[in-house]
Amino acid sequence: MTTIINNPYYSEFLTLSANARRSVRLCAPFVKVDVITDILNVVQDNVKVDLITKVDLKSYHSNVSDIAALQSTLSRGGNVYNCSNLHAKVYLFDDTNCIITSANLTTSGFQKNVECGVVTGESSLVGSAVNFFNQMVSTDDVGEITESNIAEIERILSALVPMQKMNYPQLNFQKDSEDDAARIAGSLTGWKRDVFIEICALNDDVFTSVEVEKMAESLCKKYPRNNYREAKIRQILQQLRDLGLIEFGMPGVYKKLWN
């Protein structure tokens, strides 16, 4: 049966989680720790909880999303994947039921905002959602987040000045300062630090393989014995992606998430 629902439907989401016997698979760009905690509190001990999300340092710095939600999922034995240009929200329960919705894994998404979603056990639709999830986690542009990634993100966040929340107007026009970029660079080491500095120096937010080649030339003096600098930079770009500092778009196209 397939039904179209709007909020509130958090109770139905948690019921499906509690009734799962094998797996709960979650896909949403923004995730708050209180929602993840609710899910982990109702799922049975033997049920694996996996998460695809968007790792974006700005979102964690502004408390739009919680790095603690990723940590909780890993601590529970689940896998966490980073799709840096993710916008989809799909939730699978035992691969037999799913919710496809506009709601993120946040309290606002499930209990406050006007959202709309489809809850279904129809095999063809659920199967398509399962294939979507499986393809996402197997693509080269989607990284698997580790405890080490989370520790490094937390270290970077601790070096930044906490963002002040404005009560009115509810807008933040603050431009990322050079000081913040310098703090982030100071939290990185080696190639990651050097490549991040090169990215910050670019005039445009979006850059391509052309700029990667130029970075390789720029770092020639610092790493003269490395004859594979361009390949190394591409590896570092994956690591910066999984720290929420850049986004992967089309093949060979990248976007700064922190200017």
TORKEDO-365293 format. One record per residue: residue in three letters; x, y, z of N, C-alpha, C in turn. Coordinates in nm, 2 decimals, decimal comma. Each point is the difference from the previous one (the first is absolute). Example, Ala and Ser with C-alpha at 12.3 -4.5 7.8 and 13.67 -1.06 7.14 Angstrom:
R   code      n.u      n.v      n.w     ca.u     ca.v     ca.w      c.u      c.v      c.w
R    ala     1,32    -0,57     0,78    -0,09     0,12     0,00     0,09     0,12     0,00
R    ser    -0,04     0,11    -0,07     0,09     0,11     0,00    -0,08     0,11     0,08
! end
This chain:
R   code      n.u      n.v      n.w     ca.u     ca.v     ca.w      c.u      c.v      c.w
R    met     0,08    -0,12     0,00    -0,08     0,12     0,00     0,09     0,12     0,00
R    thr    -0,04     0,10    -0,08     0,07     0,13    -0,01    -0,09     0,11     0,05
R    thr     0,05     0,08     0,09    -0,08     0,12     0,05     0,09     0,12    -0,01
R    ile    -0,07     0,11    -0,03     0,07     0,14     0,00    -0,04     0,06     0,13
R    ile     0,10     0,05     0,08    -0,03     0,06     0,13     0,08     0,13     0,01
R    asn    -0,06     0,08     0,09     0,08     0,12     0,04     0,02     0,00     0,15
R    asn     0,06     0,10     0,05     0,03     0,00     0,14    -0,13     0,01     0,08
R    pro     0,00    -0,05     0,13     0,11    -0,08     0,06     0,00    -0,15    -0,03
R    tyr     0,11    -0,06    -0,03     0,01    -0,14    -0,02     0,12    -0,06     0,06
R    tyr     0,06     0,07     0,10     0,11    -0,05     0,06    -0,02    -0,13     0,07
R    ser    -0,12    -0,02     0,06    -0,04    -0,12     0,07     0,00    -0,12    -0,09
R    glu    -0,04     0,02    -0,13     0,00    -0,11    -0,10     0,14    -0,03    -0,04
R    phe     0,09     0,10    -0,01     0,14    -0,02    -0,03     0,06    -0,09     0,11
R    leu    -0,02     0,04     0,13     0,06    -0,08     0,11    -0,06    -0,14     0,01
R    thr    -0,13    -0,01    -0,03    -0,06    -0,13     0,00     0,06    -0,10    -0,10
R    leu     0,02     0,05    -0,12     0,07    -0,08    -0,10     0,14    -0,03     0,04
R    ser     0,07     0,09     0,07     0,14    -0,03     0,05    -0,01    -0,11     0,11
R    ala    -0,10     0,01     0,09    -0,01    -0,09     0,11    -0,03    -0,14    -0,05
R    asn    -0,08    -0,01    -0,12    -0,05    -0,13    -0,05     0,11    -0,06    -0,09
R    ala     0,10     0,07    -0,03     0,11    -0,06    -0,09     0,07    -0,11     0,07
R    arg     0,03    -0,11    -0,08     0,06    -0,11     0,06     0,15    -0,02    -0,05
R    arg     0,03     0,07    -0,11     0,14    -0,02    -0,05     0,07     0,13    -0,02
R    ser    -0,06     0,10    -0,06     0,07     0,12    -0,03    -0,09     0,12    -0,01
R    val     0,05     0,12     0,03    -0,06     0,13    -0,02     0,11     0,08    -0,07
R    arg    -0,04     0,05    -0,12     0,10     0,07    -0,09    -0,06     0,14    -0,02
R    leu     0,08     0,10     0,03    -0,04     0,13     0,00     0,08     0,09    -0,10
R    cys    -0,07     0,09    -0,07     0,07     0,08    -0,09    -0,05     0,14     0,00
R    ala     0,08     0,10     0,06    -0,05     0,13     0,01     0,12     0,09     0,01
R    pro     0,00     0,12    -0,06     0,12     0,09     0,01     0,02     0,06     0,14
R    phe    -0,11     0,03     0,07     0,01     0,06     0,13    -0,05    -0,09     0,11
R    val     0,08    -0,02     0,11    -0,04    -0,10     0,10     0,03     0,06     0,14
R    lys    -0,09    -0,01     0,08     0,01     0,05     0,14     0,01    -0,11     0,10
R    val     0,08     0,01     0,10     0,03    -0,11     0,09    -0,12    -0,04     0,08
R    asp    -0,10     0,09     0,03    -0,11    -0,04     0,07    -0,09    -0,10    -0,08
R    val    -0,01     0,02    -0,13    -0,08    -0,09    -0,08     0,07    -0,14    -0,01
R    ile     0,14     0,00    -0,02     0,07    -0,12    -0,01    -0,01    -0,07     0,13
R    thr     0,00     0,07     0,11    -0,01    -0,06     0,14    -0,13    -0,07     0,01
R    asp    -0,11     0,07    -0,05    -0,13    -0,07     0,01    -0,01    -0,13    -0,08
R    ile     0,06     0,00    -0,12     0,00    -0,12    -0,08     0,08    -0,11     0,07
R    leu     0,12     0,03     0,05     0,08    -0,10     0,06    -0,06    -0,05     0,13
R    asn    -0,08     0,08     0,06    -0,07    -0,05     0,12    -0,11    -0,10    -0,02
R    val    -0,06     0,01    -0,13    -0,11    -0,09    -0,02     0,04    -0,13    -0,08
R    val     0,11     0,01    -0,08     0,03    -0,12    -0,08     0,06    -0,11     0,09
R    gln    -0,02    -0,12    -0,04     0,05    -0,11     0,07     0,15    -0,01    -0,01
R    asp     0,06    -0,07     0,10     0,15     0,00     0,00     0,06    -0,06    -0,12
R    asn    -0,06    -0,10    -0,06     0,06    -0,07    -0,11    -0,03     0,07    -0,14
R    val    -0,07     0,11     0,00    -0,03     0,07    -0,12     0,11     0,10    -0,03
R    lys     0,05     0,00    -0,12     0,10     0,09    -0,05    -0,06     0,13    -0,05
R    val     0,06     0,11     0,04    -0,04     0,13    -0,04     0,11     0,06    -0,08
R    asp    -0,02     0,03    -0,13     0,09     0,06    -0,09    -0,05     0,14    -0,04
R    leu     0,09     0,09    -0,03    -0,04     0,14    -0,03     0,08     0,05    -0,12
R    ile    -0,07     0,06    -0,10     0,07     0,08    -0,10    -0,04     0,14     0,03
R    thr     0,10     0,09     0,01    -0,03     0,14     0,03     0,09     0,09    -0,08
R    lys    -0,01     0,13     0,03     0,09     0,10    -0,06     0,09     0,05     0,11
R    val     0,13    -0,02    -0,01     0,09     0,05     0,10     0,05     0,14    -0,05
R    asp    -0,05     0,10     0,08     0,02     0,14    -0,04     0,04     0,07     0,13
R    leu     0,13     0,05     0,01     0,05     0,06     0,12    -0,08     0,12     0,04
R    lys    -0,05     0,08    -0,10    -0,08     0,12     0,03    -0,13    -0,04     0,08
R    ser    -0,06    -0,12    -0,04    -0,13    -0,04     0,06     0,03    -0,04     0,15
R    tyr     0,11    -0,06     0,02     0,03    -0,03     0,14     0,04     0,12     0,08
R    his     0,07     0,09    -0,06     0,04     0,13     0,07    -0,12     0,08     0,04
R    ser    -0,11     0,00    -0,09    -0,12     0,08     0,03    -0,11    -0,08     0,06
R    asn     0,03    -0,13     0,04    -0,09    -0,08     0,07    -0,12    -0,04    -0,08
R    val     0,01     0,01    -0,13    -0,11    -0,04    -0,09    -0,01    -0,16     0,00
R    ser     0,12    -0,06     0,01     0,02    -0,14     0,00     0,10    -0,03     0,12
R    asp    -0,01    -0,13     0,05     0,09    -0,03     0,11     0,10    -0,11    -0,03
R    ile     0,12     0,03     0,02     0,11    -0,11    -0,02    -0,02    -0,11     0,10
R    ala    -0,06     0,03     0,12    -0,03    -0,10     0,10    -0,10    -0,11    -0,05
R    ala    -0,08     0,04    -0,10    -0,10    -0,10    -0,06     0,08    -0,10    -0,07
R    leu     0,11     0,04    -0,07     0,08    -0,10    -0,08     0,07    -0,09     0,10
R    gln     0,06     0,06     0,11     0,07    -0,07     0,10    -0,09    -0,11     0,06
R    ser    -0,12     0,04     0,03    -0,10    -0,09     0,07    -0,02    -0,12    -0,09
R    thr    -0,02     0,02    -0,13    -0,02    -0,10    -0,10     0,11    -0,10    -0,01
R    leu     0,13     0,06     0,00     0,12    -0,09     0,00     0,01    -0,08     0,12
R    ser    -0,03     0,07     0,12     0,02    -0,07     0,13    -0,10    -0,12     0,01
R    arg    -0,11     0,01    -0,07    -0,10    -0,10     0,00     0,03    -0,12    -0,09
R    gly     0,11     0,02    -0,08     0,05    -0,11    -0,09    -0,05     0,02    -0,14
R    gly    -0,06     0,12    -0,03    -0,04     0,02    -0,13     0,10     0,07    -0,09
R    asn    -0,03     0,01    -0,13     0,09     0,07    -0,09    -0,05     0,13    -0,03
R    val     0,09     0,10    -0,03    -0,04     0,14    -0,03     0,07     0,03    -0,13
R    tyr    -0,07     0,05    -0,10     0,05     0,04    -0,13    -0,02     0,14    -0,03
R    asn     0,09     0,07    -0,07    -0,01     0,14    -0,03    -0,02     0,02    -0,15
R    cys    -0,12     0,05    -0,04    -0,02     0,04    -0,13    -0,01     0,16     0,00
R    ser     0,11     0,06    -0,05     0,01     0,15     0,03    -0,10     0,08    -0,08
R    asn    -0,07    -0,05    -0,10    -0,10     0,08    -0,07    -0,14    -0,07     0,02
R    leu    -0,02    -0,06     0,12    -0,12    -0,07     0,03    -0,12     0,09     0,02
R    his    -0,12    -0,03    -0,05    -0,12     0,07     0,03    -0,11    -0,09     0,03
R    ala     0,01    -0,13    -0,04    -0,11    -0,10     0,02    -0,02    -0,03     0,14
R    lys    -0,13    -0,03     0,03    -0,04    -0,05     0,14    -0,08    -0,13    -0,02
R    val     0,07    -0,12     0,03    -0,06    -0,13    -0,02     0,03    -0,08     0,12
R    tyr    -0,10    -0,07     0,05     0,02    -0,08     0,12    -0,06    -0,14    -0,02
R    leu     0,09    -0,10     0,02    -0,04    -0,14    -0,03     0,00    -0,08     0,13
R    phe    -0,10    -0,09     0,01    -0,01    -0,09     0,12    -0,01    -0,14    -0,05
R    asp     0,10    -0,08     0,03     0,01    -0,14    -0,04     0,00    -0,02    -0,15
R    asp     0,01     0,11    -0,08    -0,01     0,00    -0,14    -0,13    -0,06    -0,05
R    thr    -0,10     0,02     0,09    -0,14    -0,04    -0,04    -0,10     0,11     0,02
R    asn     0,04     0,11     0,07    -0,08     0,12     0,01     0,09     0,12    -0,01
R    cys    -0,05     0,11    -0,06     0,08     0,12    -0,01    -0,09     0,12     0,01
R    ile     0,07     0,11     0,04    -0,06     0,13     0,00     0,09     0,09    -0,10
R    ile    -0,06     0,06    -0,10     0,06     0,09    -0,09    -0,06     0,14     0,03
R    thr     0,07     0,09     0,04    -0,06     0,12     0,06     0,09     0,13    -0,02
R    ser    -0,06     0,11     0,03     0,08     0,13     0,00     0,06     0,03     0,13
R    ala    -0,02    -0,09     0,10     0,05     0,03     0,14     0,14    -0,05     0,03
R    asn     0,08     0,09     0,05     0,13    -0,05     0,05    -0,01    -0,07     0,13
R    leu     0,11    -0,06     0,05     0,00    -0,06     0,13     0,02     0,10     0,11
R    thr    -0,09     0,09     0,01     0,01     0,11     0,10    -0,14     0,01     0,07
R    thr     0,00     0,06     0,11    -0,13     0,03     0,07    -0,09     0,09    -0,08
R    ser     0,06     0,10    -0,07    -0,08     0,09    -0,08    -0,06    -0,08    -0,12
R    gly     0,08    -0,09    -0,06    -0,04    -0,08    -0,11    -0,12    -0,09     0,03
R    phe     0,00    -0,06     0,11    -0,10    -0,10     0,03    -0,11     0,05     0,09
R    gln     0,02     0,11     0,07    -0,11     0,04     0,09    -0,04     0,15    -0,01
R    lys     0,07     0,08    -0,07    -0,03     0,14     0,00    -0,04     0,05    -0,15
R    asn     0,09    -0,03    -0,09    -0,02     0,05    -0,14    -0,12    -0,06    -0,07
R    val    -0,05     0,06    -0,10    -0,10    -0,06    -0,09     0,08    -0,08    -0,10
R    glu    -0,01    -0,13     0,02     0,07    -0,10    -0,09    -0,10    -0,09    -0,06
R    cys     0,04    -0,07    -0,10    -0,09    -0,10    -0,07     0,09    -0,13    -0,03
R    gly    -0,06    -0,11     0,02     0,08    -0,12    -0,04    -0,09    -0,12    -0,04
R    val     0,06    -0,10    -0,05    -0,07    -0,12    -0,04     0,05    -0,12     0,09
R    val    -0,09    -0,07     0,06     0,03    -0,12     0,08    -0,05    -0,12    -0,08
R    thr     0,09    -0,09    -0,03    -0,04    -0,11    -0,09     0,06    -0,13     0,04
R    gly    -0,07    -0,11    -0,03     0,06    -0,13     0,00    -0,01    -0,07    -0,13
R    glu    -0,03     0,08    -0,10    -0,01    -0,05    -0,14     0,13    -0,05    -0,05
R    ser     0,01    -0,12    -0,03     0,13    -0,06    -0,03     0,08     0,07    -0,11
R    ser    -0,06     0,04    -0,11     0,07     0,06    -0,10     0,06     0,14     0,04
R    leu    -0,08     0,07     0,07     0,05     0,13     0,05     0,11    -0,01     0,11
R    val    -0,02    -0,09     0,09     0,10    -0,03     0,10     0,13    -0,05    -0,06
R    gly    -0,02    -0,09    -0,10     0,12    -0,06    -0,07     0,08     0,11    -0,07
R    ser    -0,07     0,10    -0,06     0,07     0,11    -0,06     0,08     0,09     0,10
R    ala    -0,06     0,01     0,12     0,06     0,08     0,11     0,12    -0,08     0,05
R    val    -0,01    -0,13     0,01     0,12    -0,08     0,04     0,11     0,01    -0,10
R    asn    -0,03    -0,01    -0,13     0,10     0,01    -0,10     0,07     0,14     0,01
R    phe    -0,08     0,10     0,02     0,05     0,14     0,02     0,10     0,00     0,11
R    phe    -0,03    -0,05     0,12     0,09     0,00     0,11     0,12    -0,08    -0,03
R    asn    -0,01    -0,12    -0,05     0,12    -0,08    -0,03     0,09     0,06    -0,10
R    gln    -0,06     0,07    -0,10     0,09     0,06    -0,10     0,07     0,12     0,06
R    met    -0,07     0,07     0,09     0,07     0,12     0,06     0,12    -0,04     0,08
R    val    -0,01    -0,11     0,08     0,11    -0,03     0,09     0,11    -0,07    -0,08
R    ser    -0,02    -0,04    -0,12     0,10    -0,07    -0,08     0,08     0,10    -0,09
R    thr    -0,05     0,12    -0,02     0,06     0,09    -0,10     0,13     0,06     0,06
R    asp     0,09     0,03    -0,09     0,13     0,05     0,05    -0,01     0,14     0,06
R    asp    -0,11     0,08    -0,04    -0,01     0,13     0,05    -0,07     0,01     0,14
R    val    -0,03    -0,12     0,05    -0,06     0,00     0,14     0,10    -0,06     0,09
R    gly     0,04     0,07     0,10     0,10    -0,05     0,10    -0,06    -0,06     0,12
R    glu     0,08    -0,10     0,06    -0,05    -0,06     0,12     0,07     0,07     0,12
R    ile    -0,08     0,05     0,09     0,05     0,08     0,11     0,04    -0,09     0,12
R    thr     0,12     0,03     0,05     0,06    -0,08     0,11     0,00     0,08     0,13
R    glu     0,04    -0,07     0,11     0,02     0,07     0,12     0,11     0,11    -0,01
R    ser     0,10    -0,03    -0,08     0,11     0,09    -0,02    -0,05     0,13    -0,07
R    asn    -0,09    -0,01    -0,10    -0,06     0,11    -0,06    -0,07     0,09     0,10
R    ile    -0,08    -0,06     0,08    -0,08     0,07     0,10     0,09     0,07     0,10
R    ala     0,11    -0,06     0,04     0,09     0,06     0,10     0,06     0,12    -0,06
R    glu     0,04    -0,01    -0,13     0,06     0,11    -0,07    -0,10     0,12    -0,02
R    ile    -0,12    -0,03    -0,03    -0,10     0,10    -0,02    -0,02     0,07     0,14
R    glu    -0,01    -0,07     0,10    -0,02     0,06     0,14     0,12     0,08     0,03
R    arg     0,12    -0,04    -0,04     0,12     0,09     0,03    -0,01     0,13    -0,07
R    ile    -0,04    -0,01    -0,13    -0,02     0,13    -0,08    -0,10     0,09     0,06
R    leu    -0,12    -0,06     0,04    -0,10     0,08     0,06     0,04     0,07     0,13
R    ser     0,08    -0,08     0,08     0,04     0,06     0,12     0,10     0,12    -0,02
R    ala     0,06     0,01    -0,12     0,09     0,11    -0,02    -0,08     0,13    -0,05
R    leu    -0,13    -0,02    -0,04    -0,08     0,11    -0,05    -0,07     0,07     0,11
R    val    -0,02     0,13    -0,02    -0,09     0,08     0,09    -0,14    -0,05    -0,01
R    pro    -0,07    -0,03     0,11    -0,14    -0,05    -0,01    -0,08     0,11    -0,07
R    met    -0,09    -0,05    -0,09    -0,09     0,09    -0,07    -0,11     0,05     0,09
R    gln    -0,02     0,13     0,01    -0,10     0,06     0,08    -0,14    -0,01    -0,07
R    lys    -0,10    -0,05     0,07    -0,13    -0,01    -0,06    -0,08     0,13     0,02
R    met    -0,06     0,05    -0,11    -0,07     0,12     0,00    -0,15    -0,03     0,02
R    asn    -0,06     0,07     0,09    -0,14    -0,02     0,03    -0,09     0,07    -0,10
R    tyr     0,04     0,12    -0,05    -0,07     0,07    -0,10     0,09     0,10    -0,06
R    pro     0,00     0,01    -0,13    -0,07    -0,09    -0,10     0,07    -0,14     0,00
R    gln    -0,07    -0,10    -0,04     0,06    -0,13     0,00     0,08    -0,03    -0,13
R    leu     0,09     0,09    -0,02     0,09    -0,01    -0,11     0,14     0,02     0,04
R    asn     0,10    -0,05    -0,06     0,14     0,02     0,03     0,07     0,03    -0,13
R    phe     0,04     0,13     0,00     0,07     0,05    -0,12     0,15     0,00     0,02
R    gln     0,04    -0,06     0,10     0,15     0,00     0,03     0,07    -0,07    -0,10
R    lys     0,10     0,07    -0,06     0,09    -0,07    -0,09     0,11    -0,07     0,07
R    asp     0,03    -0,12    -0,05     0,11    -0,08     0,07     0,13     0,09     0,00
R    ser     0,06     0,02     0,11     0,12     0,08     0,01     0,12    -0,07    -0,04
R    glu     0,10     0,08    -0,03     0,13    -0,06    -0,03     0,06    -0,07     0,13
R    asp    -0,04     0,06     0,11     0,04    -0,06     0,13    -0,05    -0,15     0,01
R    asp    -0,13    -0,02    -0,04    -0,05    -0,13     0,01     0,07    -0,10    -0,09
R    ala     0,03     0,05    -0,12     0,07    -0,09    -0,10     0,14    -0,03     0,06
R    ala     0,06     0,10     0,06     0,14    -0,02     0,06    -0,01    -0,10     0,12
R    arg    -0,11     0,01     0,08    -0,01    -0,10     0,11    -0,02    -0,14    -0,06
R    ile    -0,08    -0,01    -0,10    -0,02    -0,14    -0,06     0,13    -0,05    -0,05
R    ala     0,08     0,09    -0,08     0,13    -0,05    -0,05     0,09    -0,04     0,11
R    gly     0,00     0,08     0,11     0,08    -0,03     0,11    -0,03    -0,14     0,07
R    ser    -0,13    -0,04    -0,02    -0,04    -0,13     0,06     0,04    -0,12    -0,09
R    leu     0,04     0,03    -0,13     0,04    -0,10    -0,09     0,15    -0,02     0,00
R    thr     0,05    -0,10    -0,06     0,14    -0,03    -0,01     0,04    -0,05    -0,14
R    gly     0,12     0,02    -0,03     0,06    -0,06    -0,12    -0,07     0,04    -0,13
R    trp    -0,03    -0,10    -0,09    -0,06     0,02    -0,12    -0,14     0,07     0,01
R    lys    -0,08    -0,05     0,10    -0,13     0,05     0,02     0,00     0,16     0,03
R    arg     0,10     0,04     0,08     0,01     0,14     0,03     0,04     0,08    -0,13
R    asp     0,09    -0,05    -0,07     0,05     0,07    -0,12    -0,10     0,00    -0,11
R    val    -0,07    -0,10    -0,02    -0,11     0,00    -0,11    -0,11     0,09     0,04
R    phe    -0,04    -0,01     0,13    -0,11     0,09     0,05     0,04     0,15    -0,02
R    ile     0,12     0,04     0,02     0,05     0,13    -0,02    -0,01     0,04    -0,15
R    glu     0,04    -0,09    -0,08    -0,01     0,02    -0,15    -0,14     0,02    -0,04
R    ile    -0,09    -0,08     0,06    -0,14     0,02    -0,04    -0,06     0,13     0,05
R    cys     0,04     0,04     0,12    -0,05     0,13     0,05     0,05     0,12    -0,08
R    ala     0,12    -0,02    -0,07     0,05     0,11    -0,08    -0,07     0,01    -0,14
R    leu    -0,08    -0,09    -0,03    -0,07     0,00    -0,13    -0,11     0,11     0,00
R    asn    -0,02     0,07    -0,11    -0,09     0,11     0,00    -0,15    -0,05     0,00
R    asp    -0,02    -0,11    -0,07    -0,14    -0,05    -0,01    -0,02    -0,11     0,10
R    asp    -0,13    -0,02     0,04    -0,04    -0,10     0,09     0,01    -0,14    -0,07
R    val    -0,03     0,00    -0,13     0,00    -0,13    -0,08     0,13    -0,01    -0,07
R    phe     0,06    -0,11     0,00     0,13    -0,02    -0,07     0,00    -0,14    -0,06
R    thr     0,09    -0,02    -0,09     0,00    -0,12    -0,09     0,14    -0,07     0,00
R    ser     0,01    -0,10    -0,08     0,13    -0,07    -0,01     0,11     0,10    -0,05
R    val    -0,04     0,10    -0,07     0,10     0,10    -0,05     0,07     0,06     0,12
R    glu    -0,07     0,04     0,10     0,06     0,06     0,12     0,08    -0,10     0,08
R    val    -0,05    -0,13    -0,01     0,08    -0,11     0,07     0,14    -0,01    -0,06
R    glu     0,01     0,01    -0,13     0,13     0,00    -0,07     0,08     0,11     0,04
R    lys    -0,06     0,12     0,01     0,08     0,12     0,05     0,05    -0,01     0,14
R    met    -0,09    -0,07     0,09     0,05    -0,02     0,13     0,12    -0,09     0,01
R    ala     0,00    -0,10    -0,09     0,11    -0,10     0,00     0,13     0,08    -0,04
R    glu    -0,01     0,09    -0,09     0,11     0,08    -0,04     0,05     0,09     0,11
R    ser    -0,10     0,06     0,07     0,03     0,10     0,11     0,07    -0,07     0,11
R    leu    -0,03    -0,13     0,03     0,06    -0,07     0,11     0,12    -0,08    -0,04
R    cys     0,05     0,03    -0,12     0,12    -0,07    -0,05     0,12     0,03     0,09
R    lys     0,02     0,12     0,04     0,12     0,04     0,08    -0,01    -0,06     0,14
R    lys    -0,12    -0,01     0,05    -0,01    -0,06     0,14     0,02    -0,15     0,00
R    tyr    -0,05    -0,07    -0,11     0,01    -0,14    -0,01     0,07    -0,04    -0,13
R    pro     0,13     0,04    -0,01     0,07    -0,03    -0,13     0,02    -0,15    -0,03
R    arg     0,00    -0,08     0,10     0,03    -0,14    -0,02    -0,13    -0,08    -0,04
R    asn    -0,11     0,06     0,02    -0,12    -0,07    -0,03    -0,04     0,03    -0,15
R    asn     0,01    -0,11    -0,08    -0,03     0,01    -0,14    -0,14    -0,02    -0,04
R    tyr    -0,08    -0,02     0,10    -0,15    -0,03    -0,02    -0,08     0,10     0,08
R    arg     0,04     0,12     0,00    -0,07     0,10     0,08    -0,15     0,02    -0,04
R    glu    -0,03    -0,01    -0,12    -0,14     0,02    -0,04    -0,09    -0,11     0,05
R    ala     0,05    -0,13     0,00    -0,07    -0,11     0,05    -0,01     0,01     0,15
R    lys     0,10     0,05     0,07     0,00     0,02     0,14    -0,11     0,11     0,04
R    ile     0,00     0,11    -0,08    -0,10     0,10     0,03    -0,14    -0,05    -0,02
R    arg    -0,03    -0,08    -0,09    -0,13    -0,06    -0,02    -0,04    -0,09     0,12
R    gln     0,10    -0,07     0,05    -0,02    -0,08     0,12    -0,03     0,09     0,12
R    ile     0,07     0,11     0,01    -0,02     0,10     0,11    -0,14     0,06    -0,01
R    leu    -0,04     0,03    -0,13    -0,14     0,06    -0,02    -0,11    -0,09     0,06
R    gln     0,02    -0,13    -0,01    -0,09    -0,10     0,06     0,00     0,02     0,15
R    gln     0,11     0,01     0,05     0,01     0,02     0,15    -0,06     0,13     0,05
R    leu     0,02     0,11    -0,08    -0,06     0,12     0,04    -0,15     0,00    -0,02
R    arg    -0,05    -0,08    -0,10    -0,14    -0,02    -0,01    -0,06    -0,06     0,12
R    asp     0,07    -0,10     0,05    -0,05    -0,08     0,12     0,02     0,08     0,13
R    leu     0,06     0,12    -0,01     0,01     0,09     0,12    -0,10     0,11    -0,02
R    gly    -0,08    -0,01    -0,11    -0,10     0,11    -0,02     0,05     0,13    -0,04
R    leu     0,11     0,00    -0,07     0,07     0,12    -0,05    -0,02     0,03    -0,14
R    ile    -0,03    -0,10    -0,08    -0,03     0,01    -0,14    -0,11    -0,09    -0,04
R    glu    -0,06     0,02    -0,12    -0,11    -0,08    -0,05     0,04    -0,05    -0,14
R    phe    -0,03    -0,13    -0,02     0,03    -0,06    -0,14    -0,13     0,02    -0,08
R    gly     0,01     0,06    -0,12    -0,11     0,01    -0,09     0,01    -0,10    -0,11
R    met     0,00     0,05    -0,13     0,02    -0,09    -0,11     0,14    -0,04     0,00
R    pro     0,04    -0,11    -0,07     0,13    -0,05     0,00     0,10     0,11    -0,04
R    gly     0,10     0,02     0,09     0,10     0,11    -0,03    -0,04     0,14     0,04
R    val    -0,11     0,01     0,07    -0,05     0,13     0,04    -0,02     0,00     0,15
R    tyr     0,05     0,10     0,07     0,00     0,01     0,14    -0,05     0,14     0,05
R    lys    -0,05     0,00     0,12    -0,06     0,13     0,05     0,05     0,02     0,14
R    lys     0,05     0,12     0,03     0,04     0,04     0,14    -0,13     0,00     0,09
R    leu     0,01    -0,06     0,12    -0,10     0,01     0,10     0,04     0,10     0,11
R    trp     0,13     0,04    -0,01     0,05     0,09     0,10     0,09     0,10    -0,08
R    asn    -0,03     0,12    -0,01     0,08     0,10    -0,07     0,12     0,05     0,08
! end
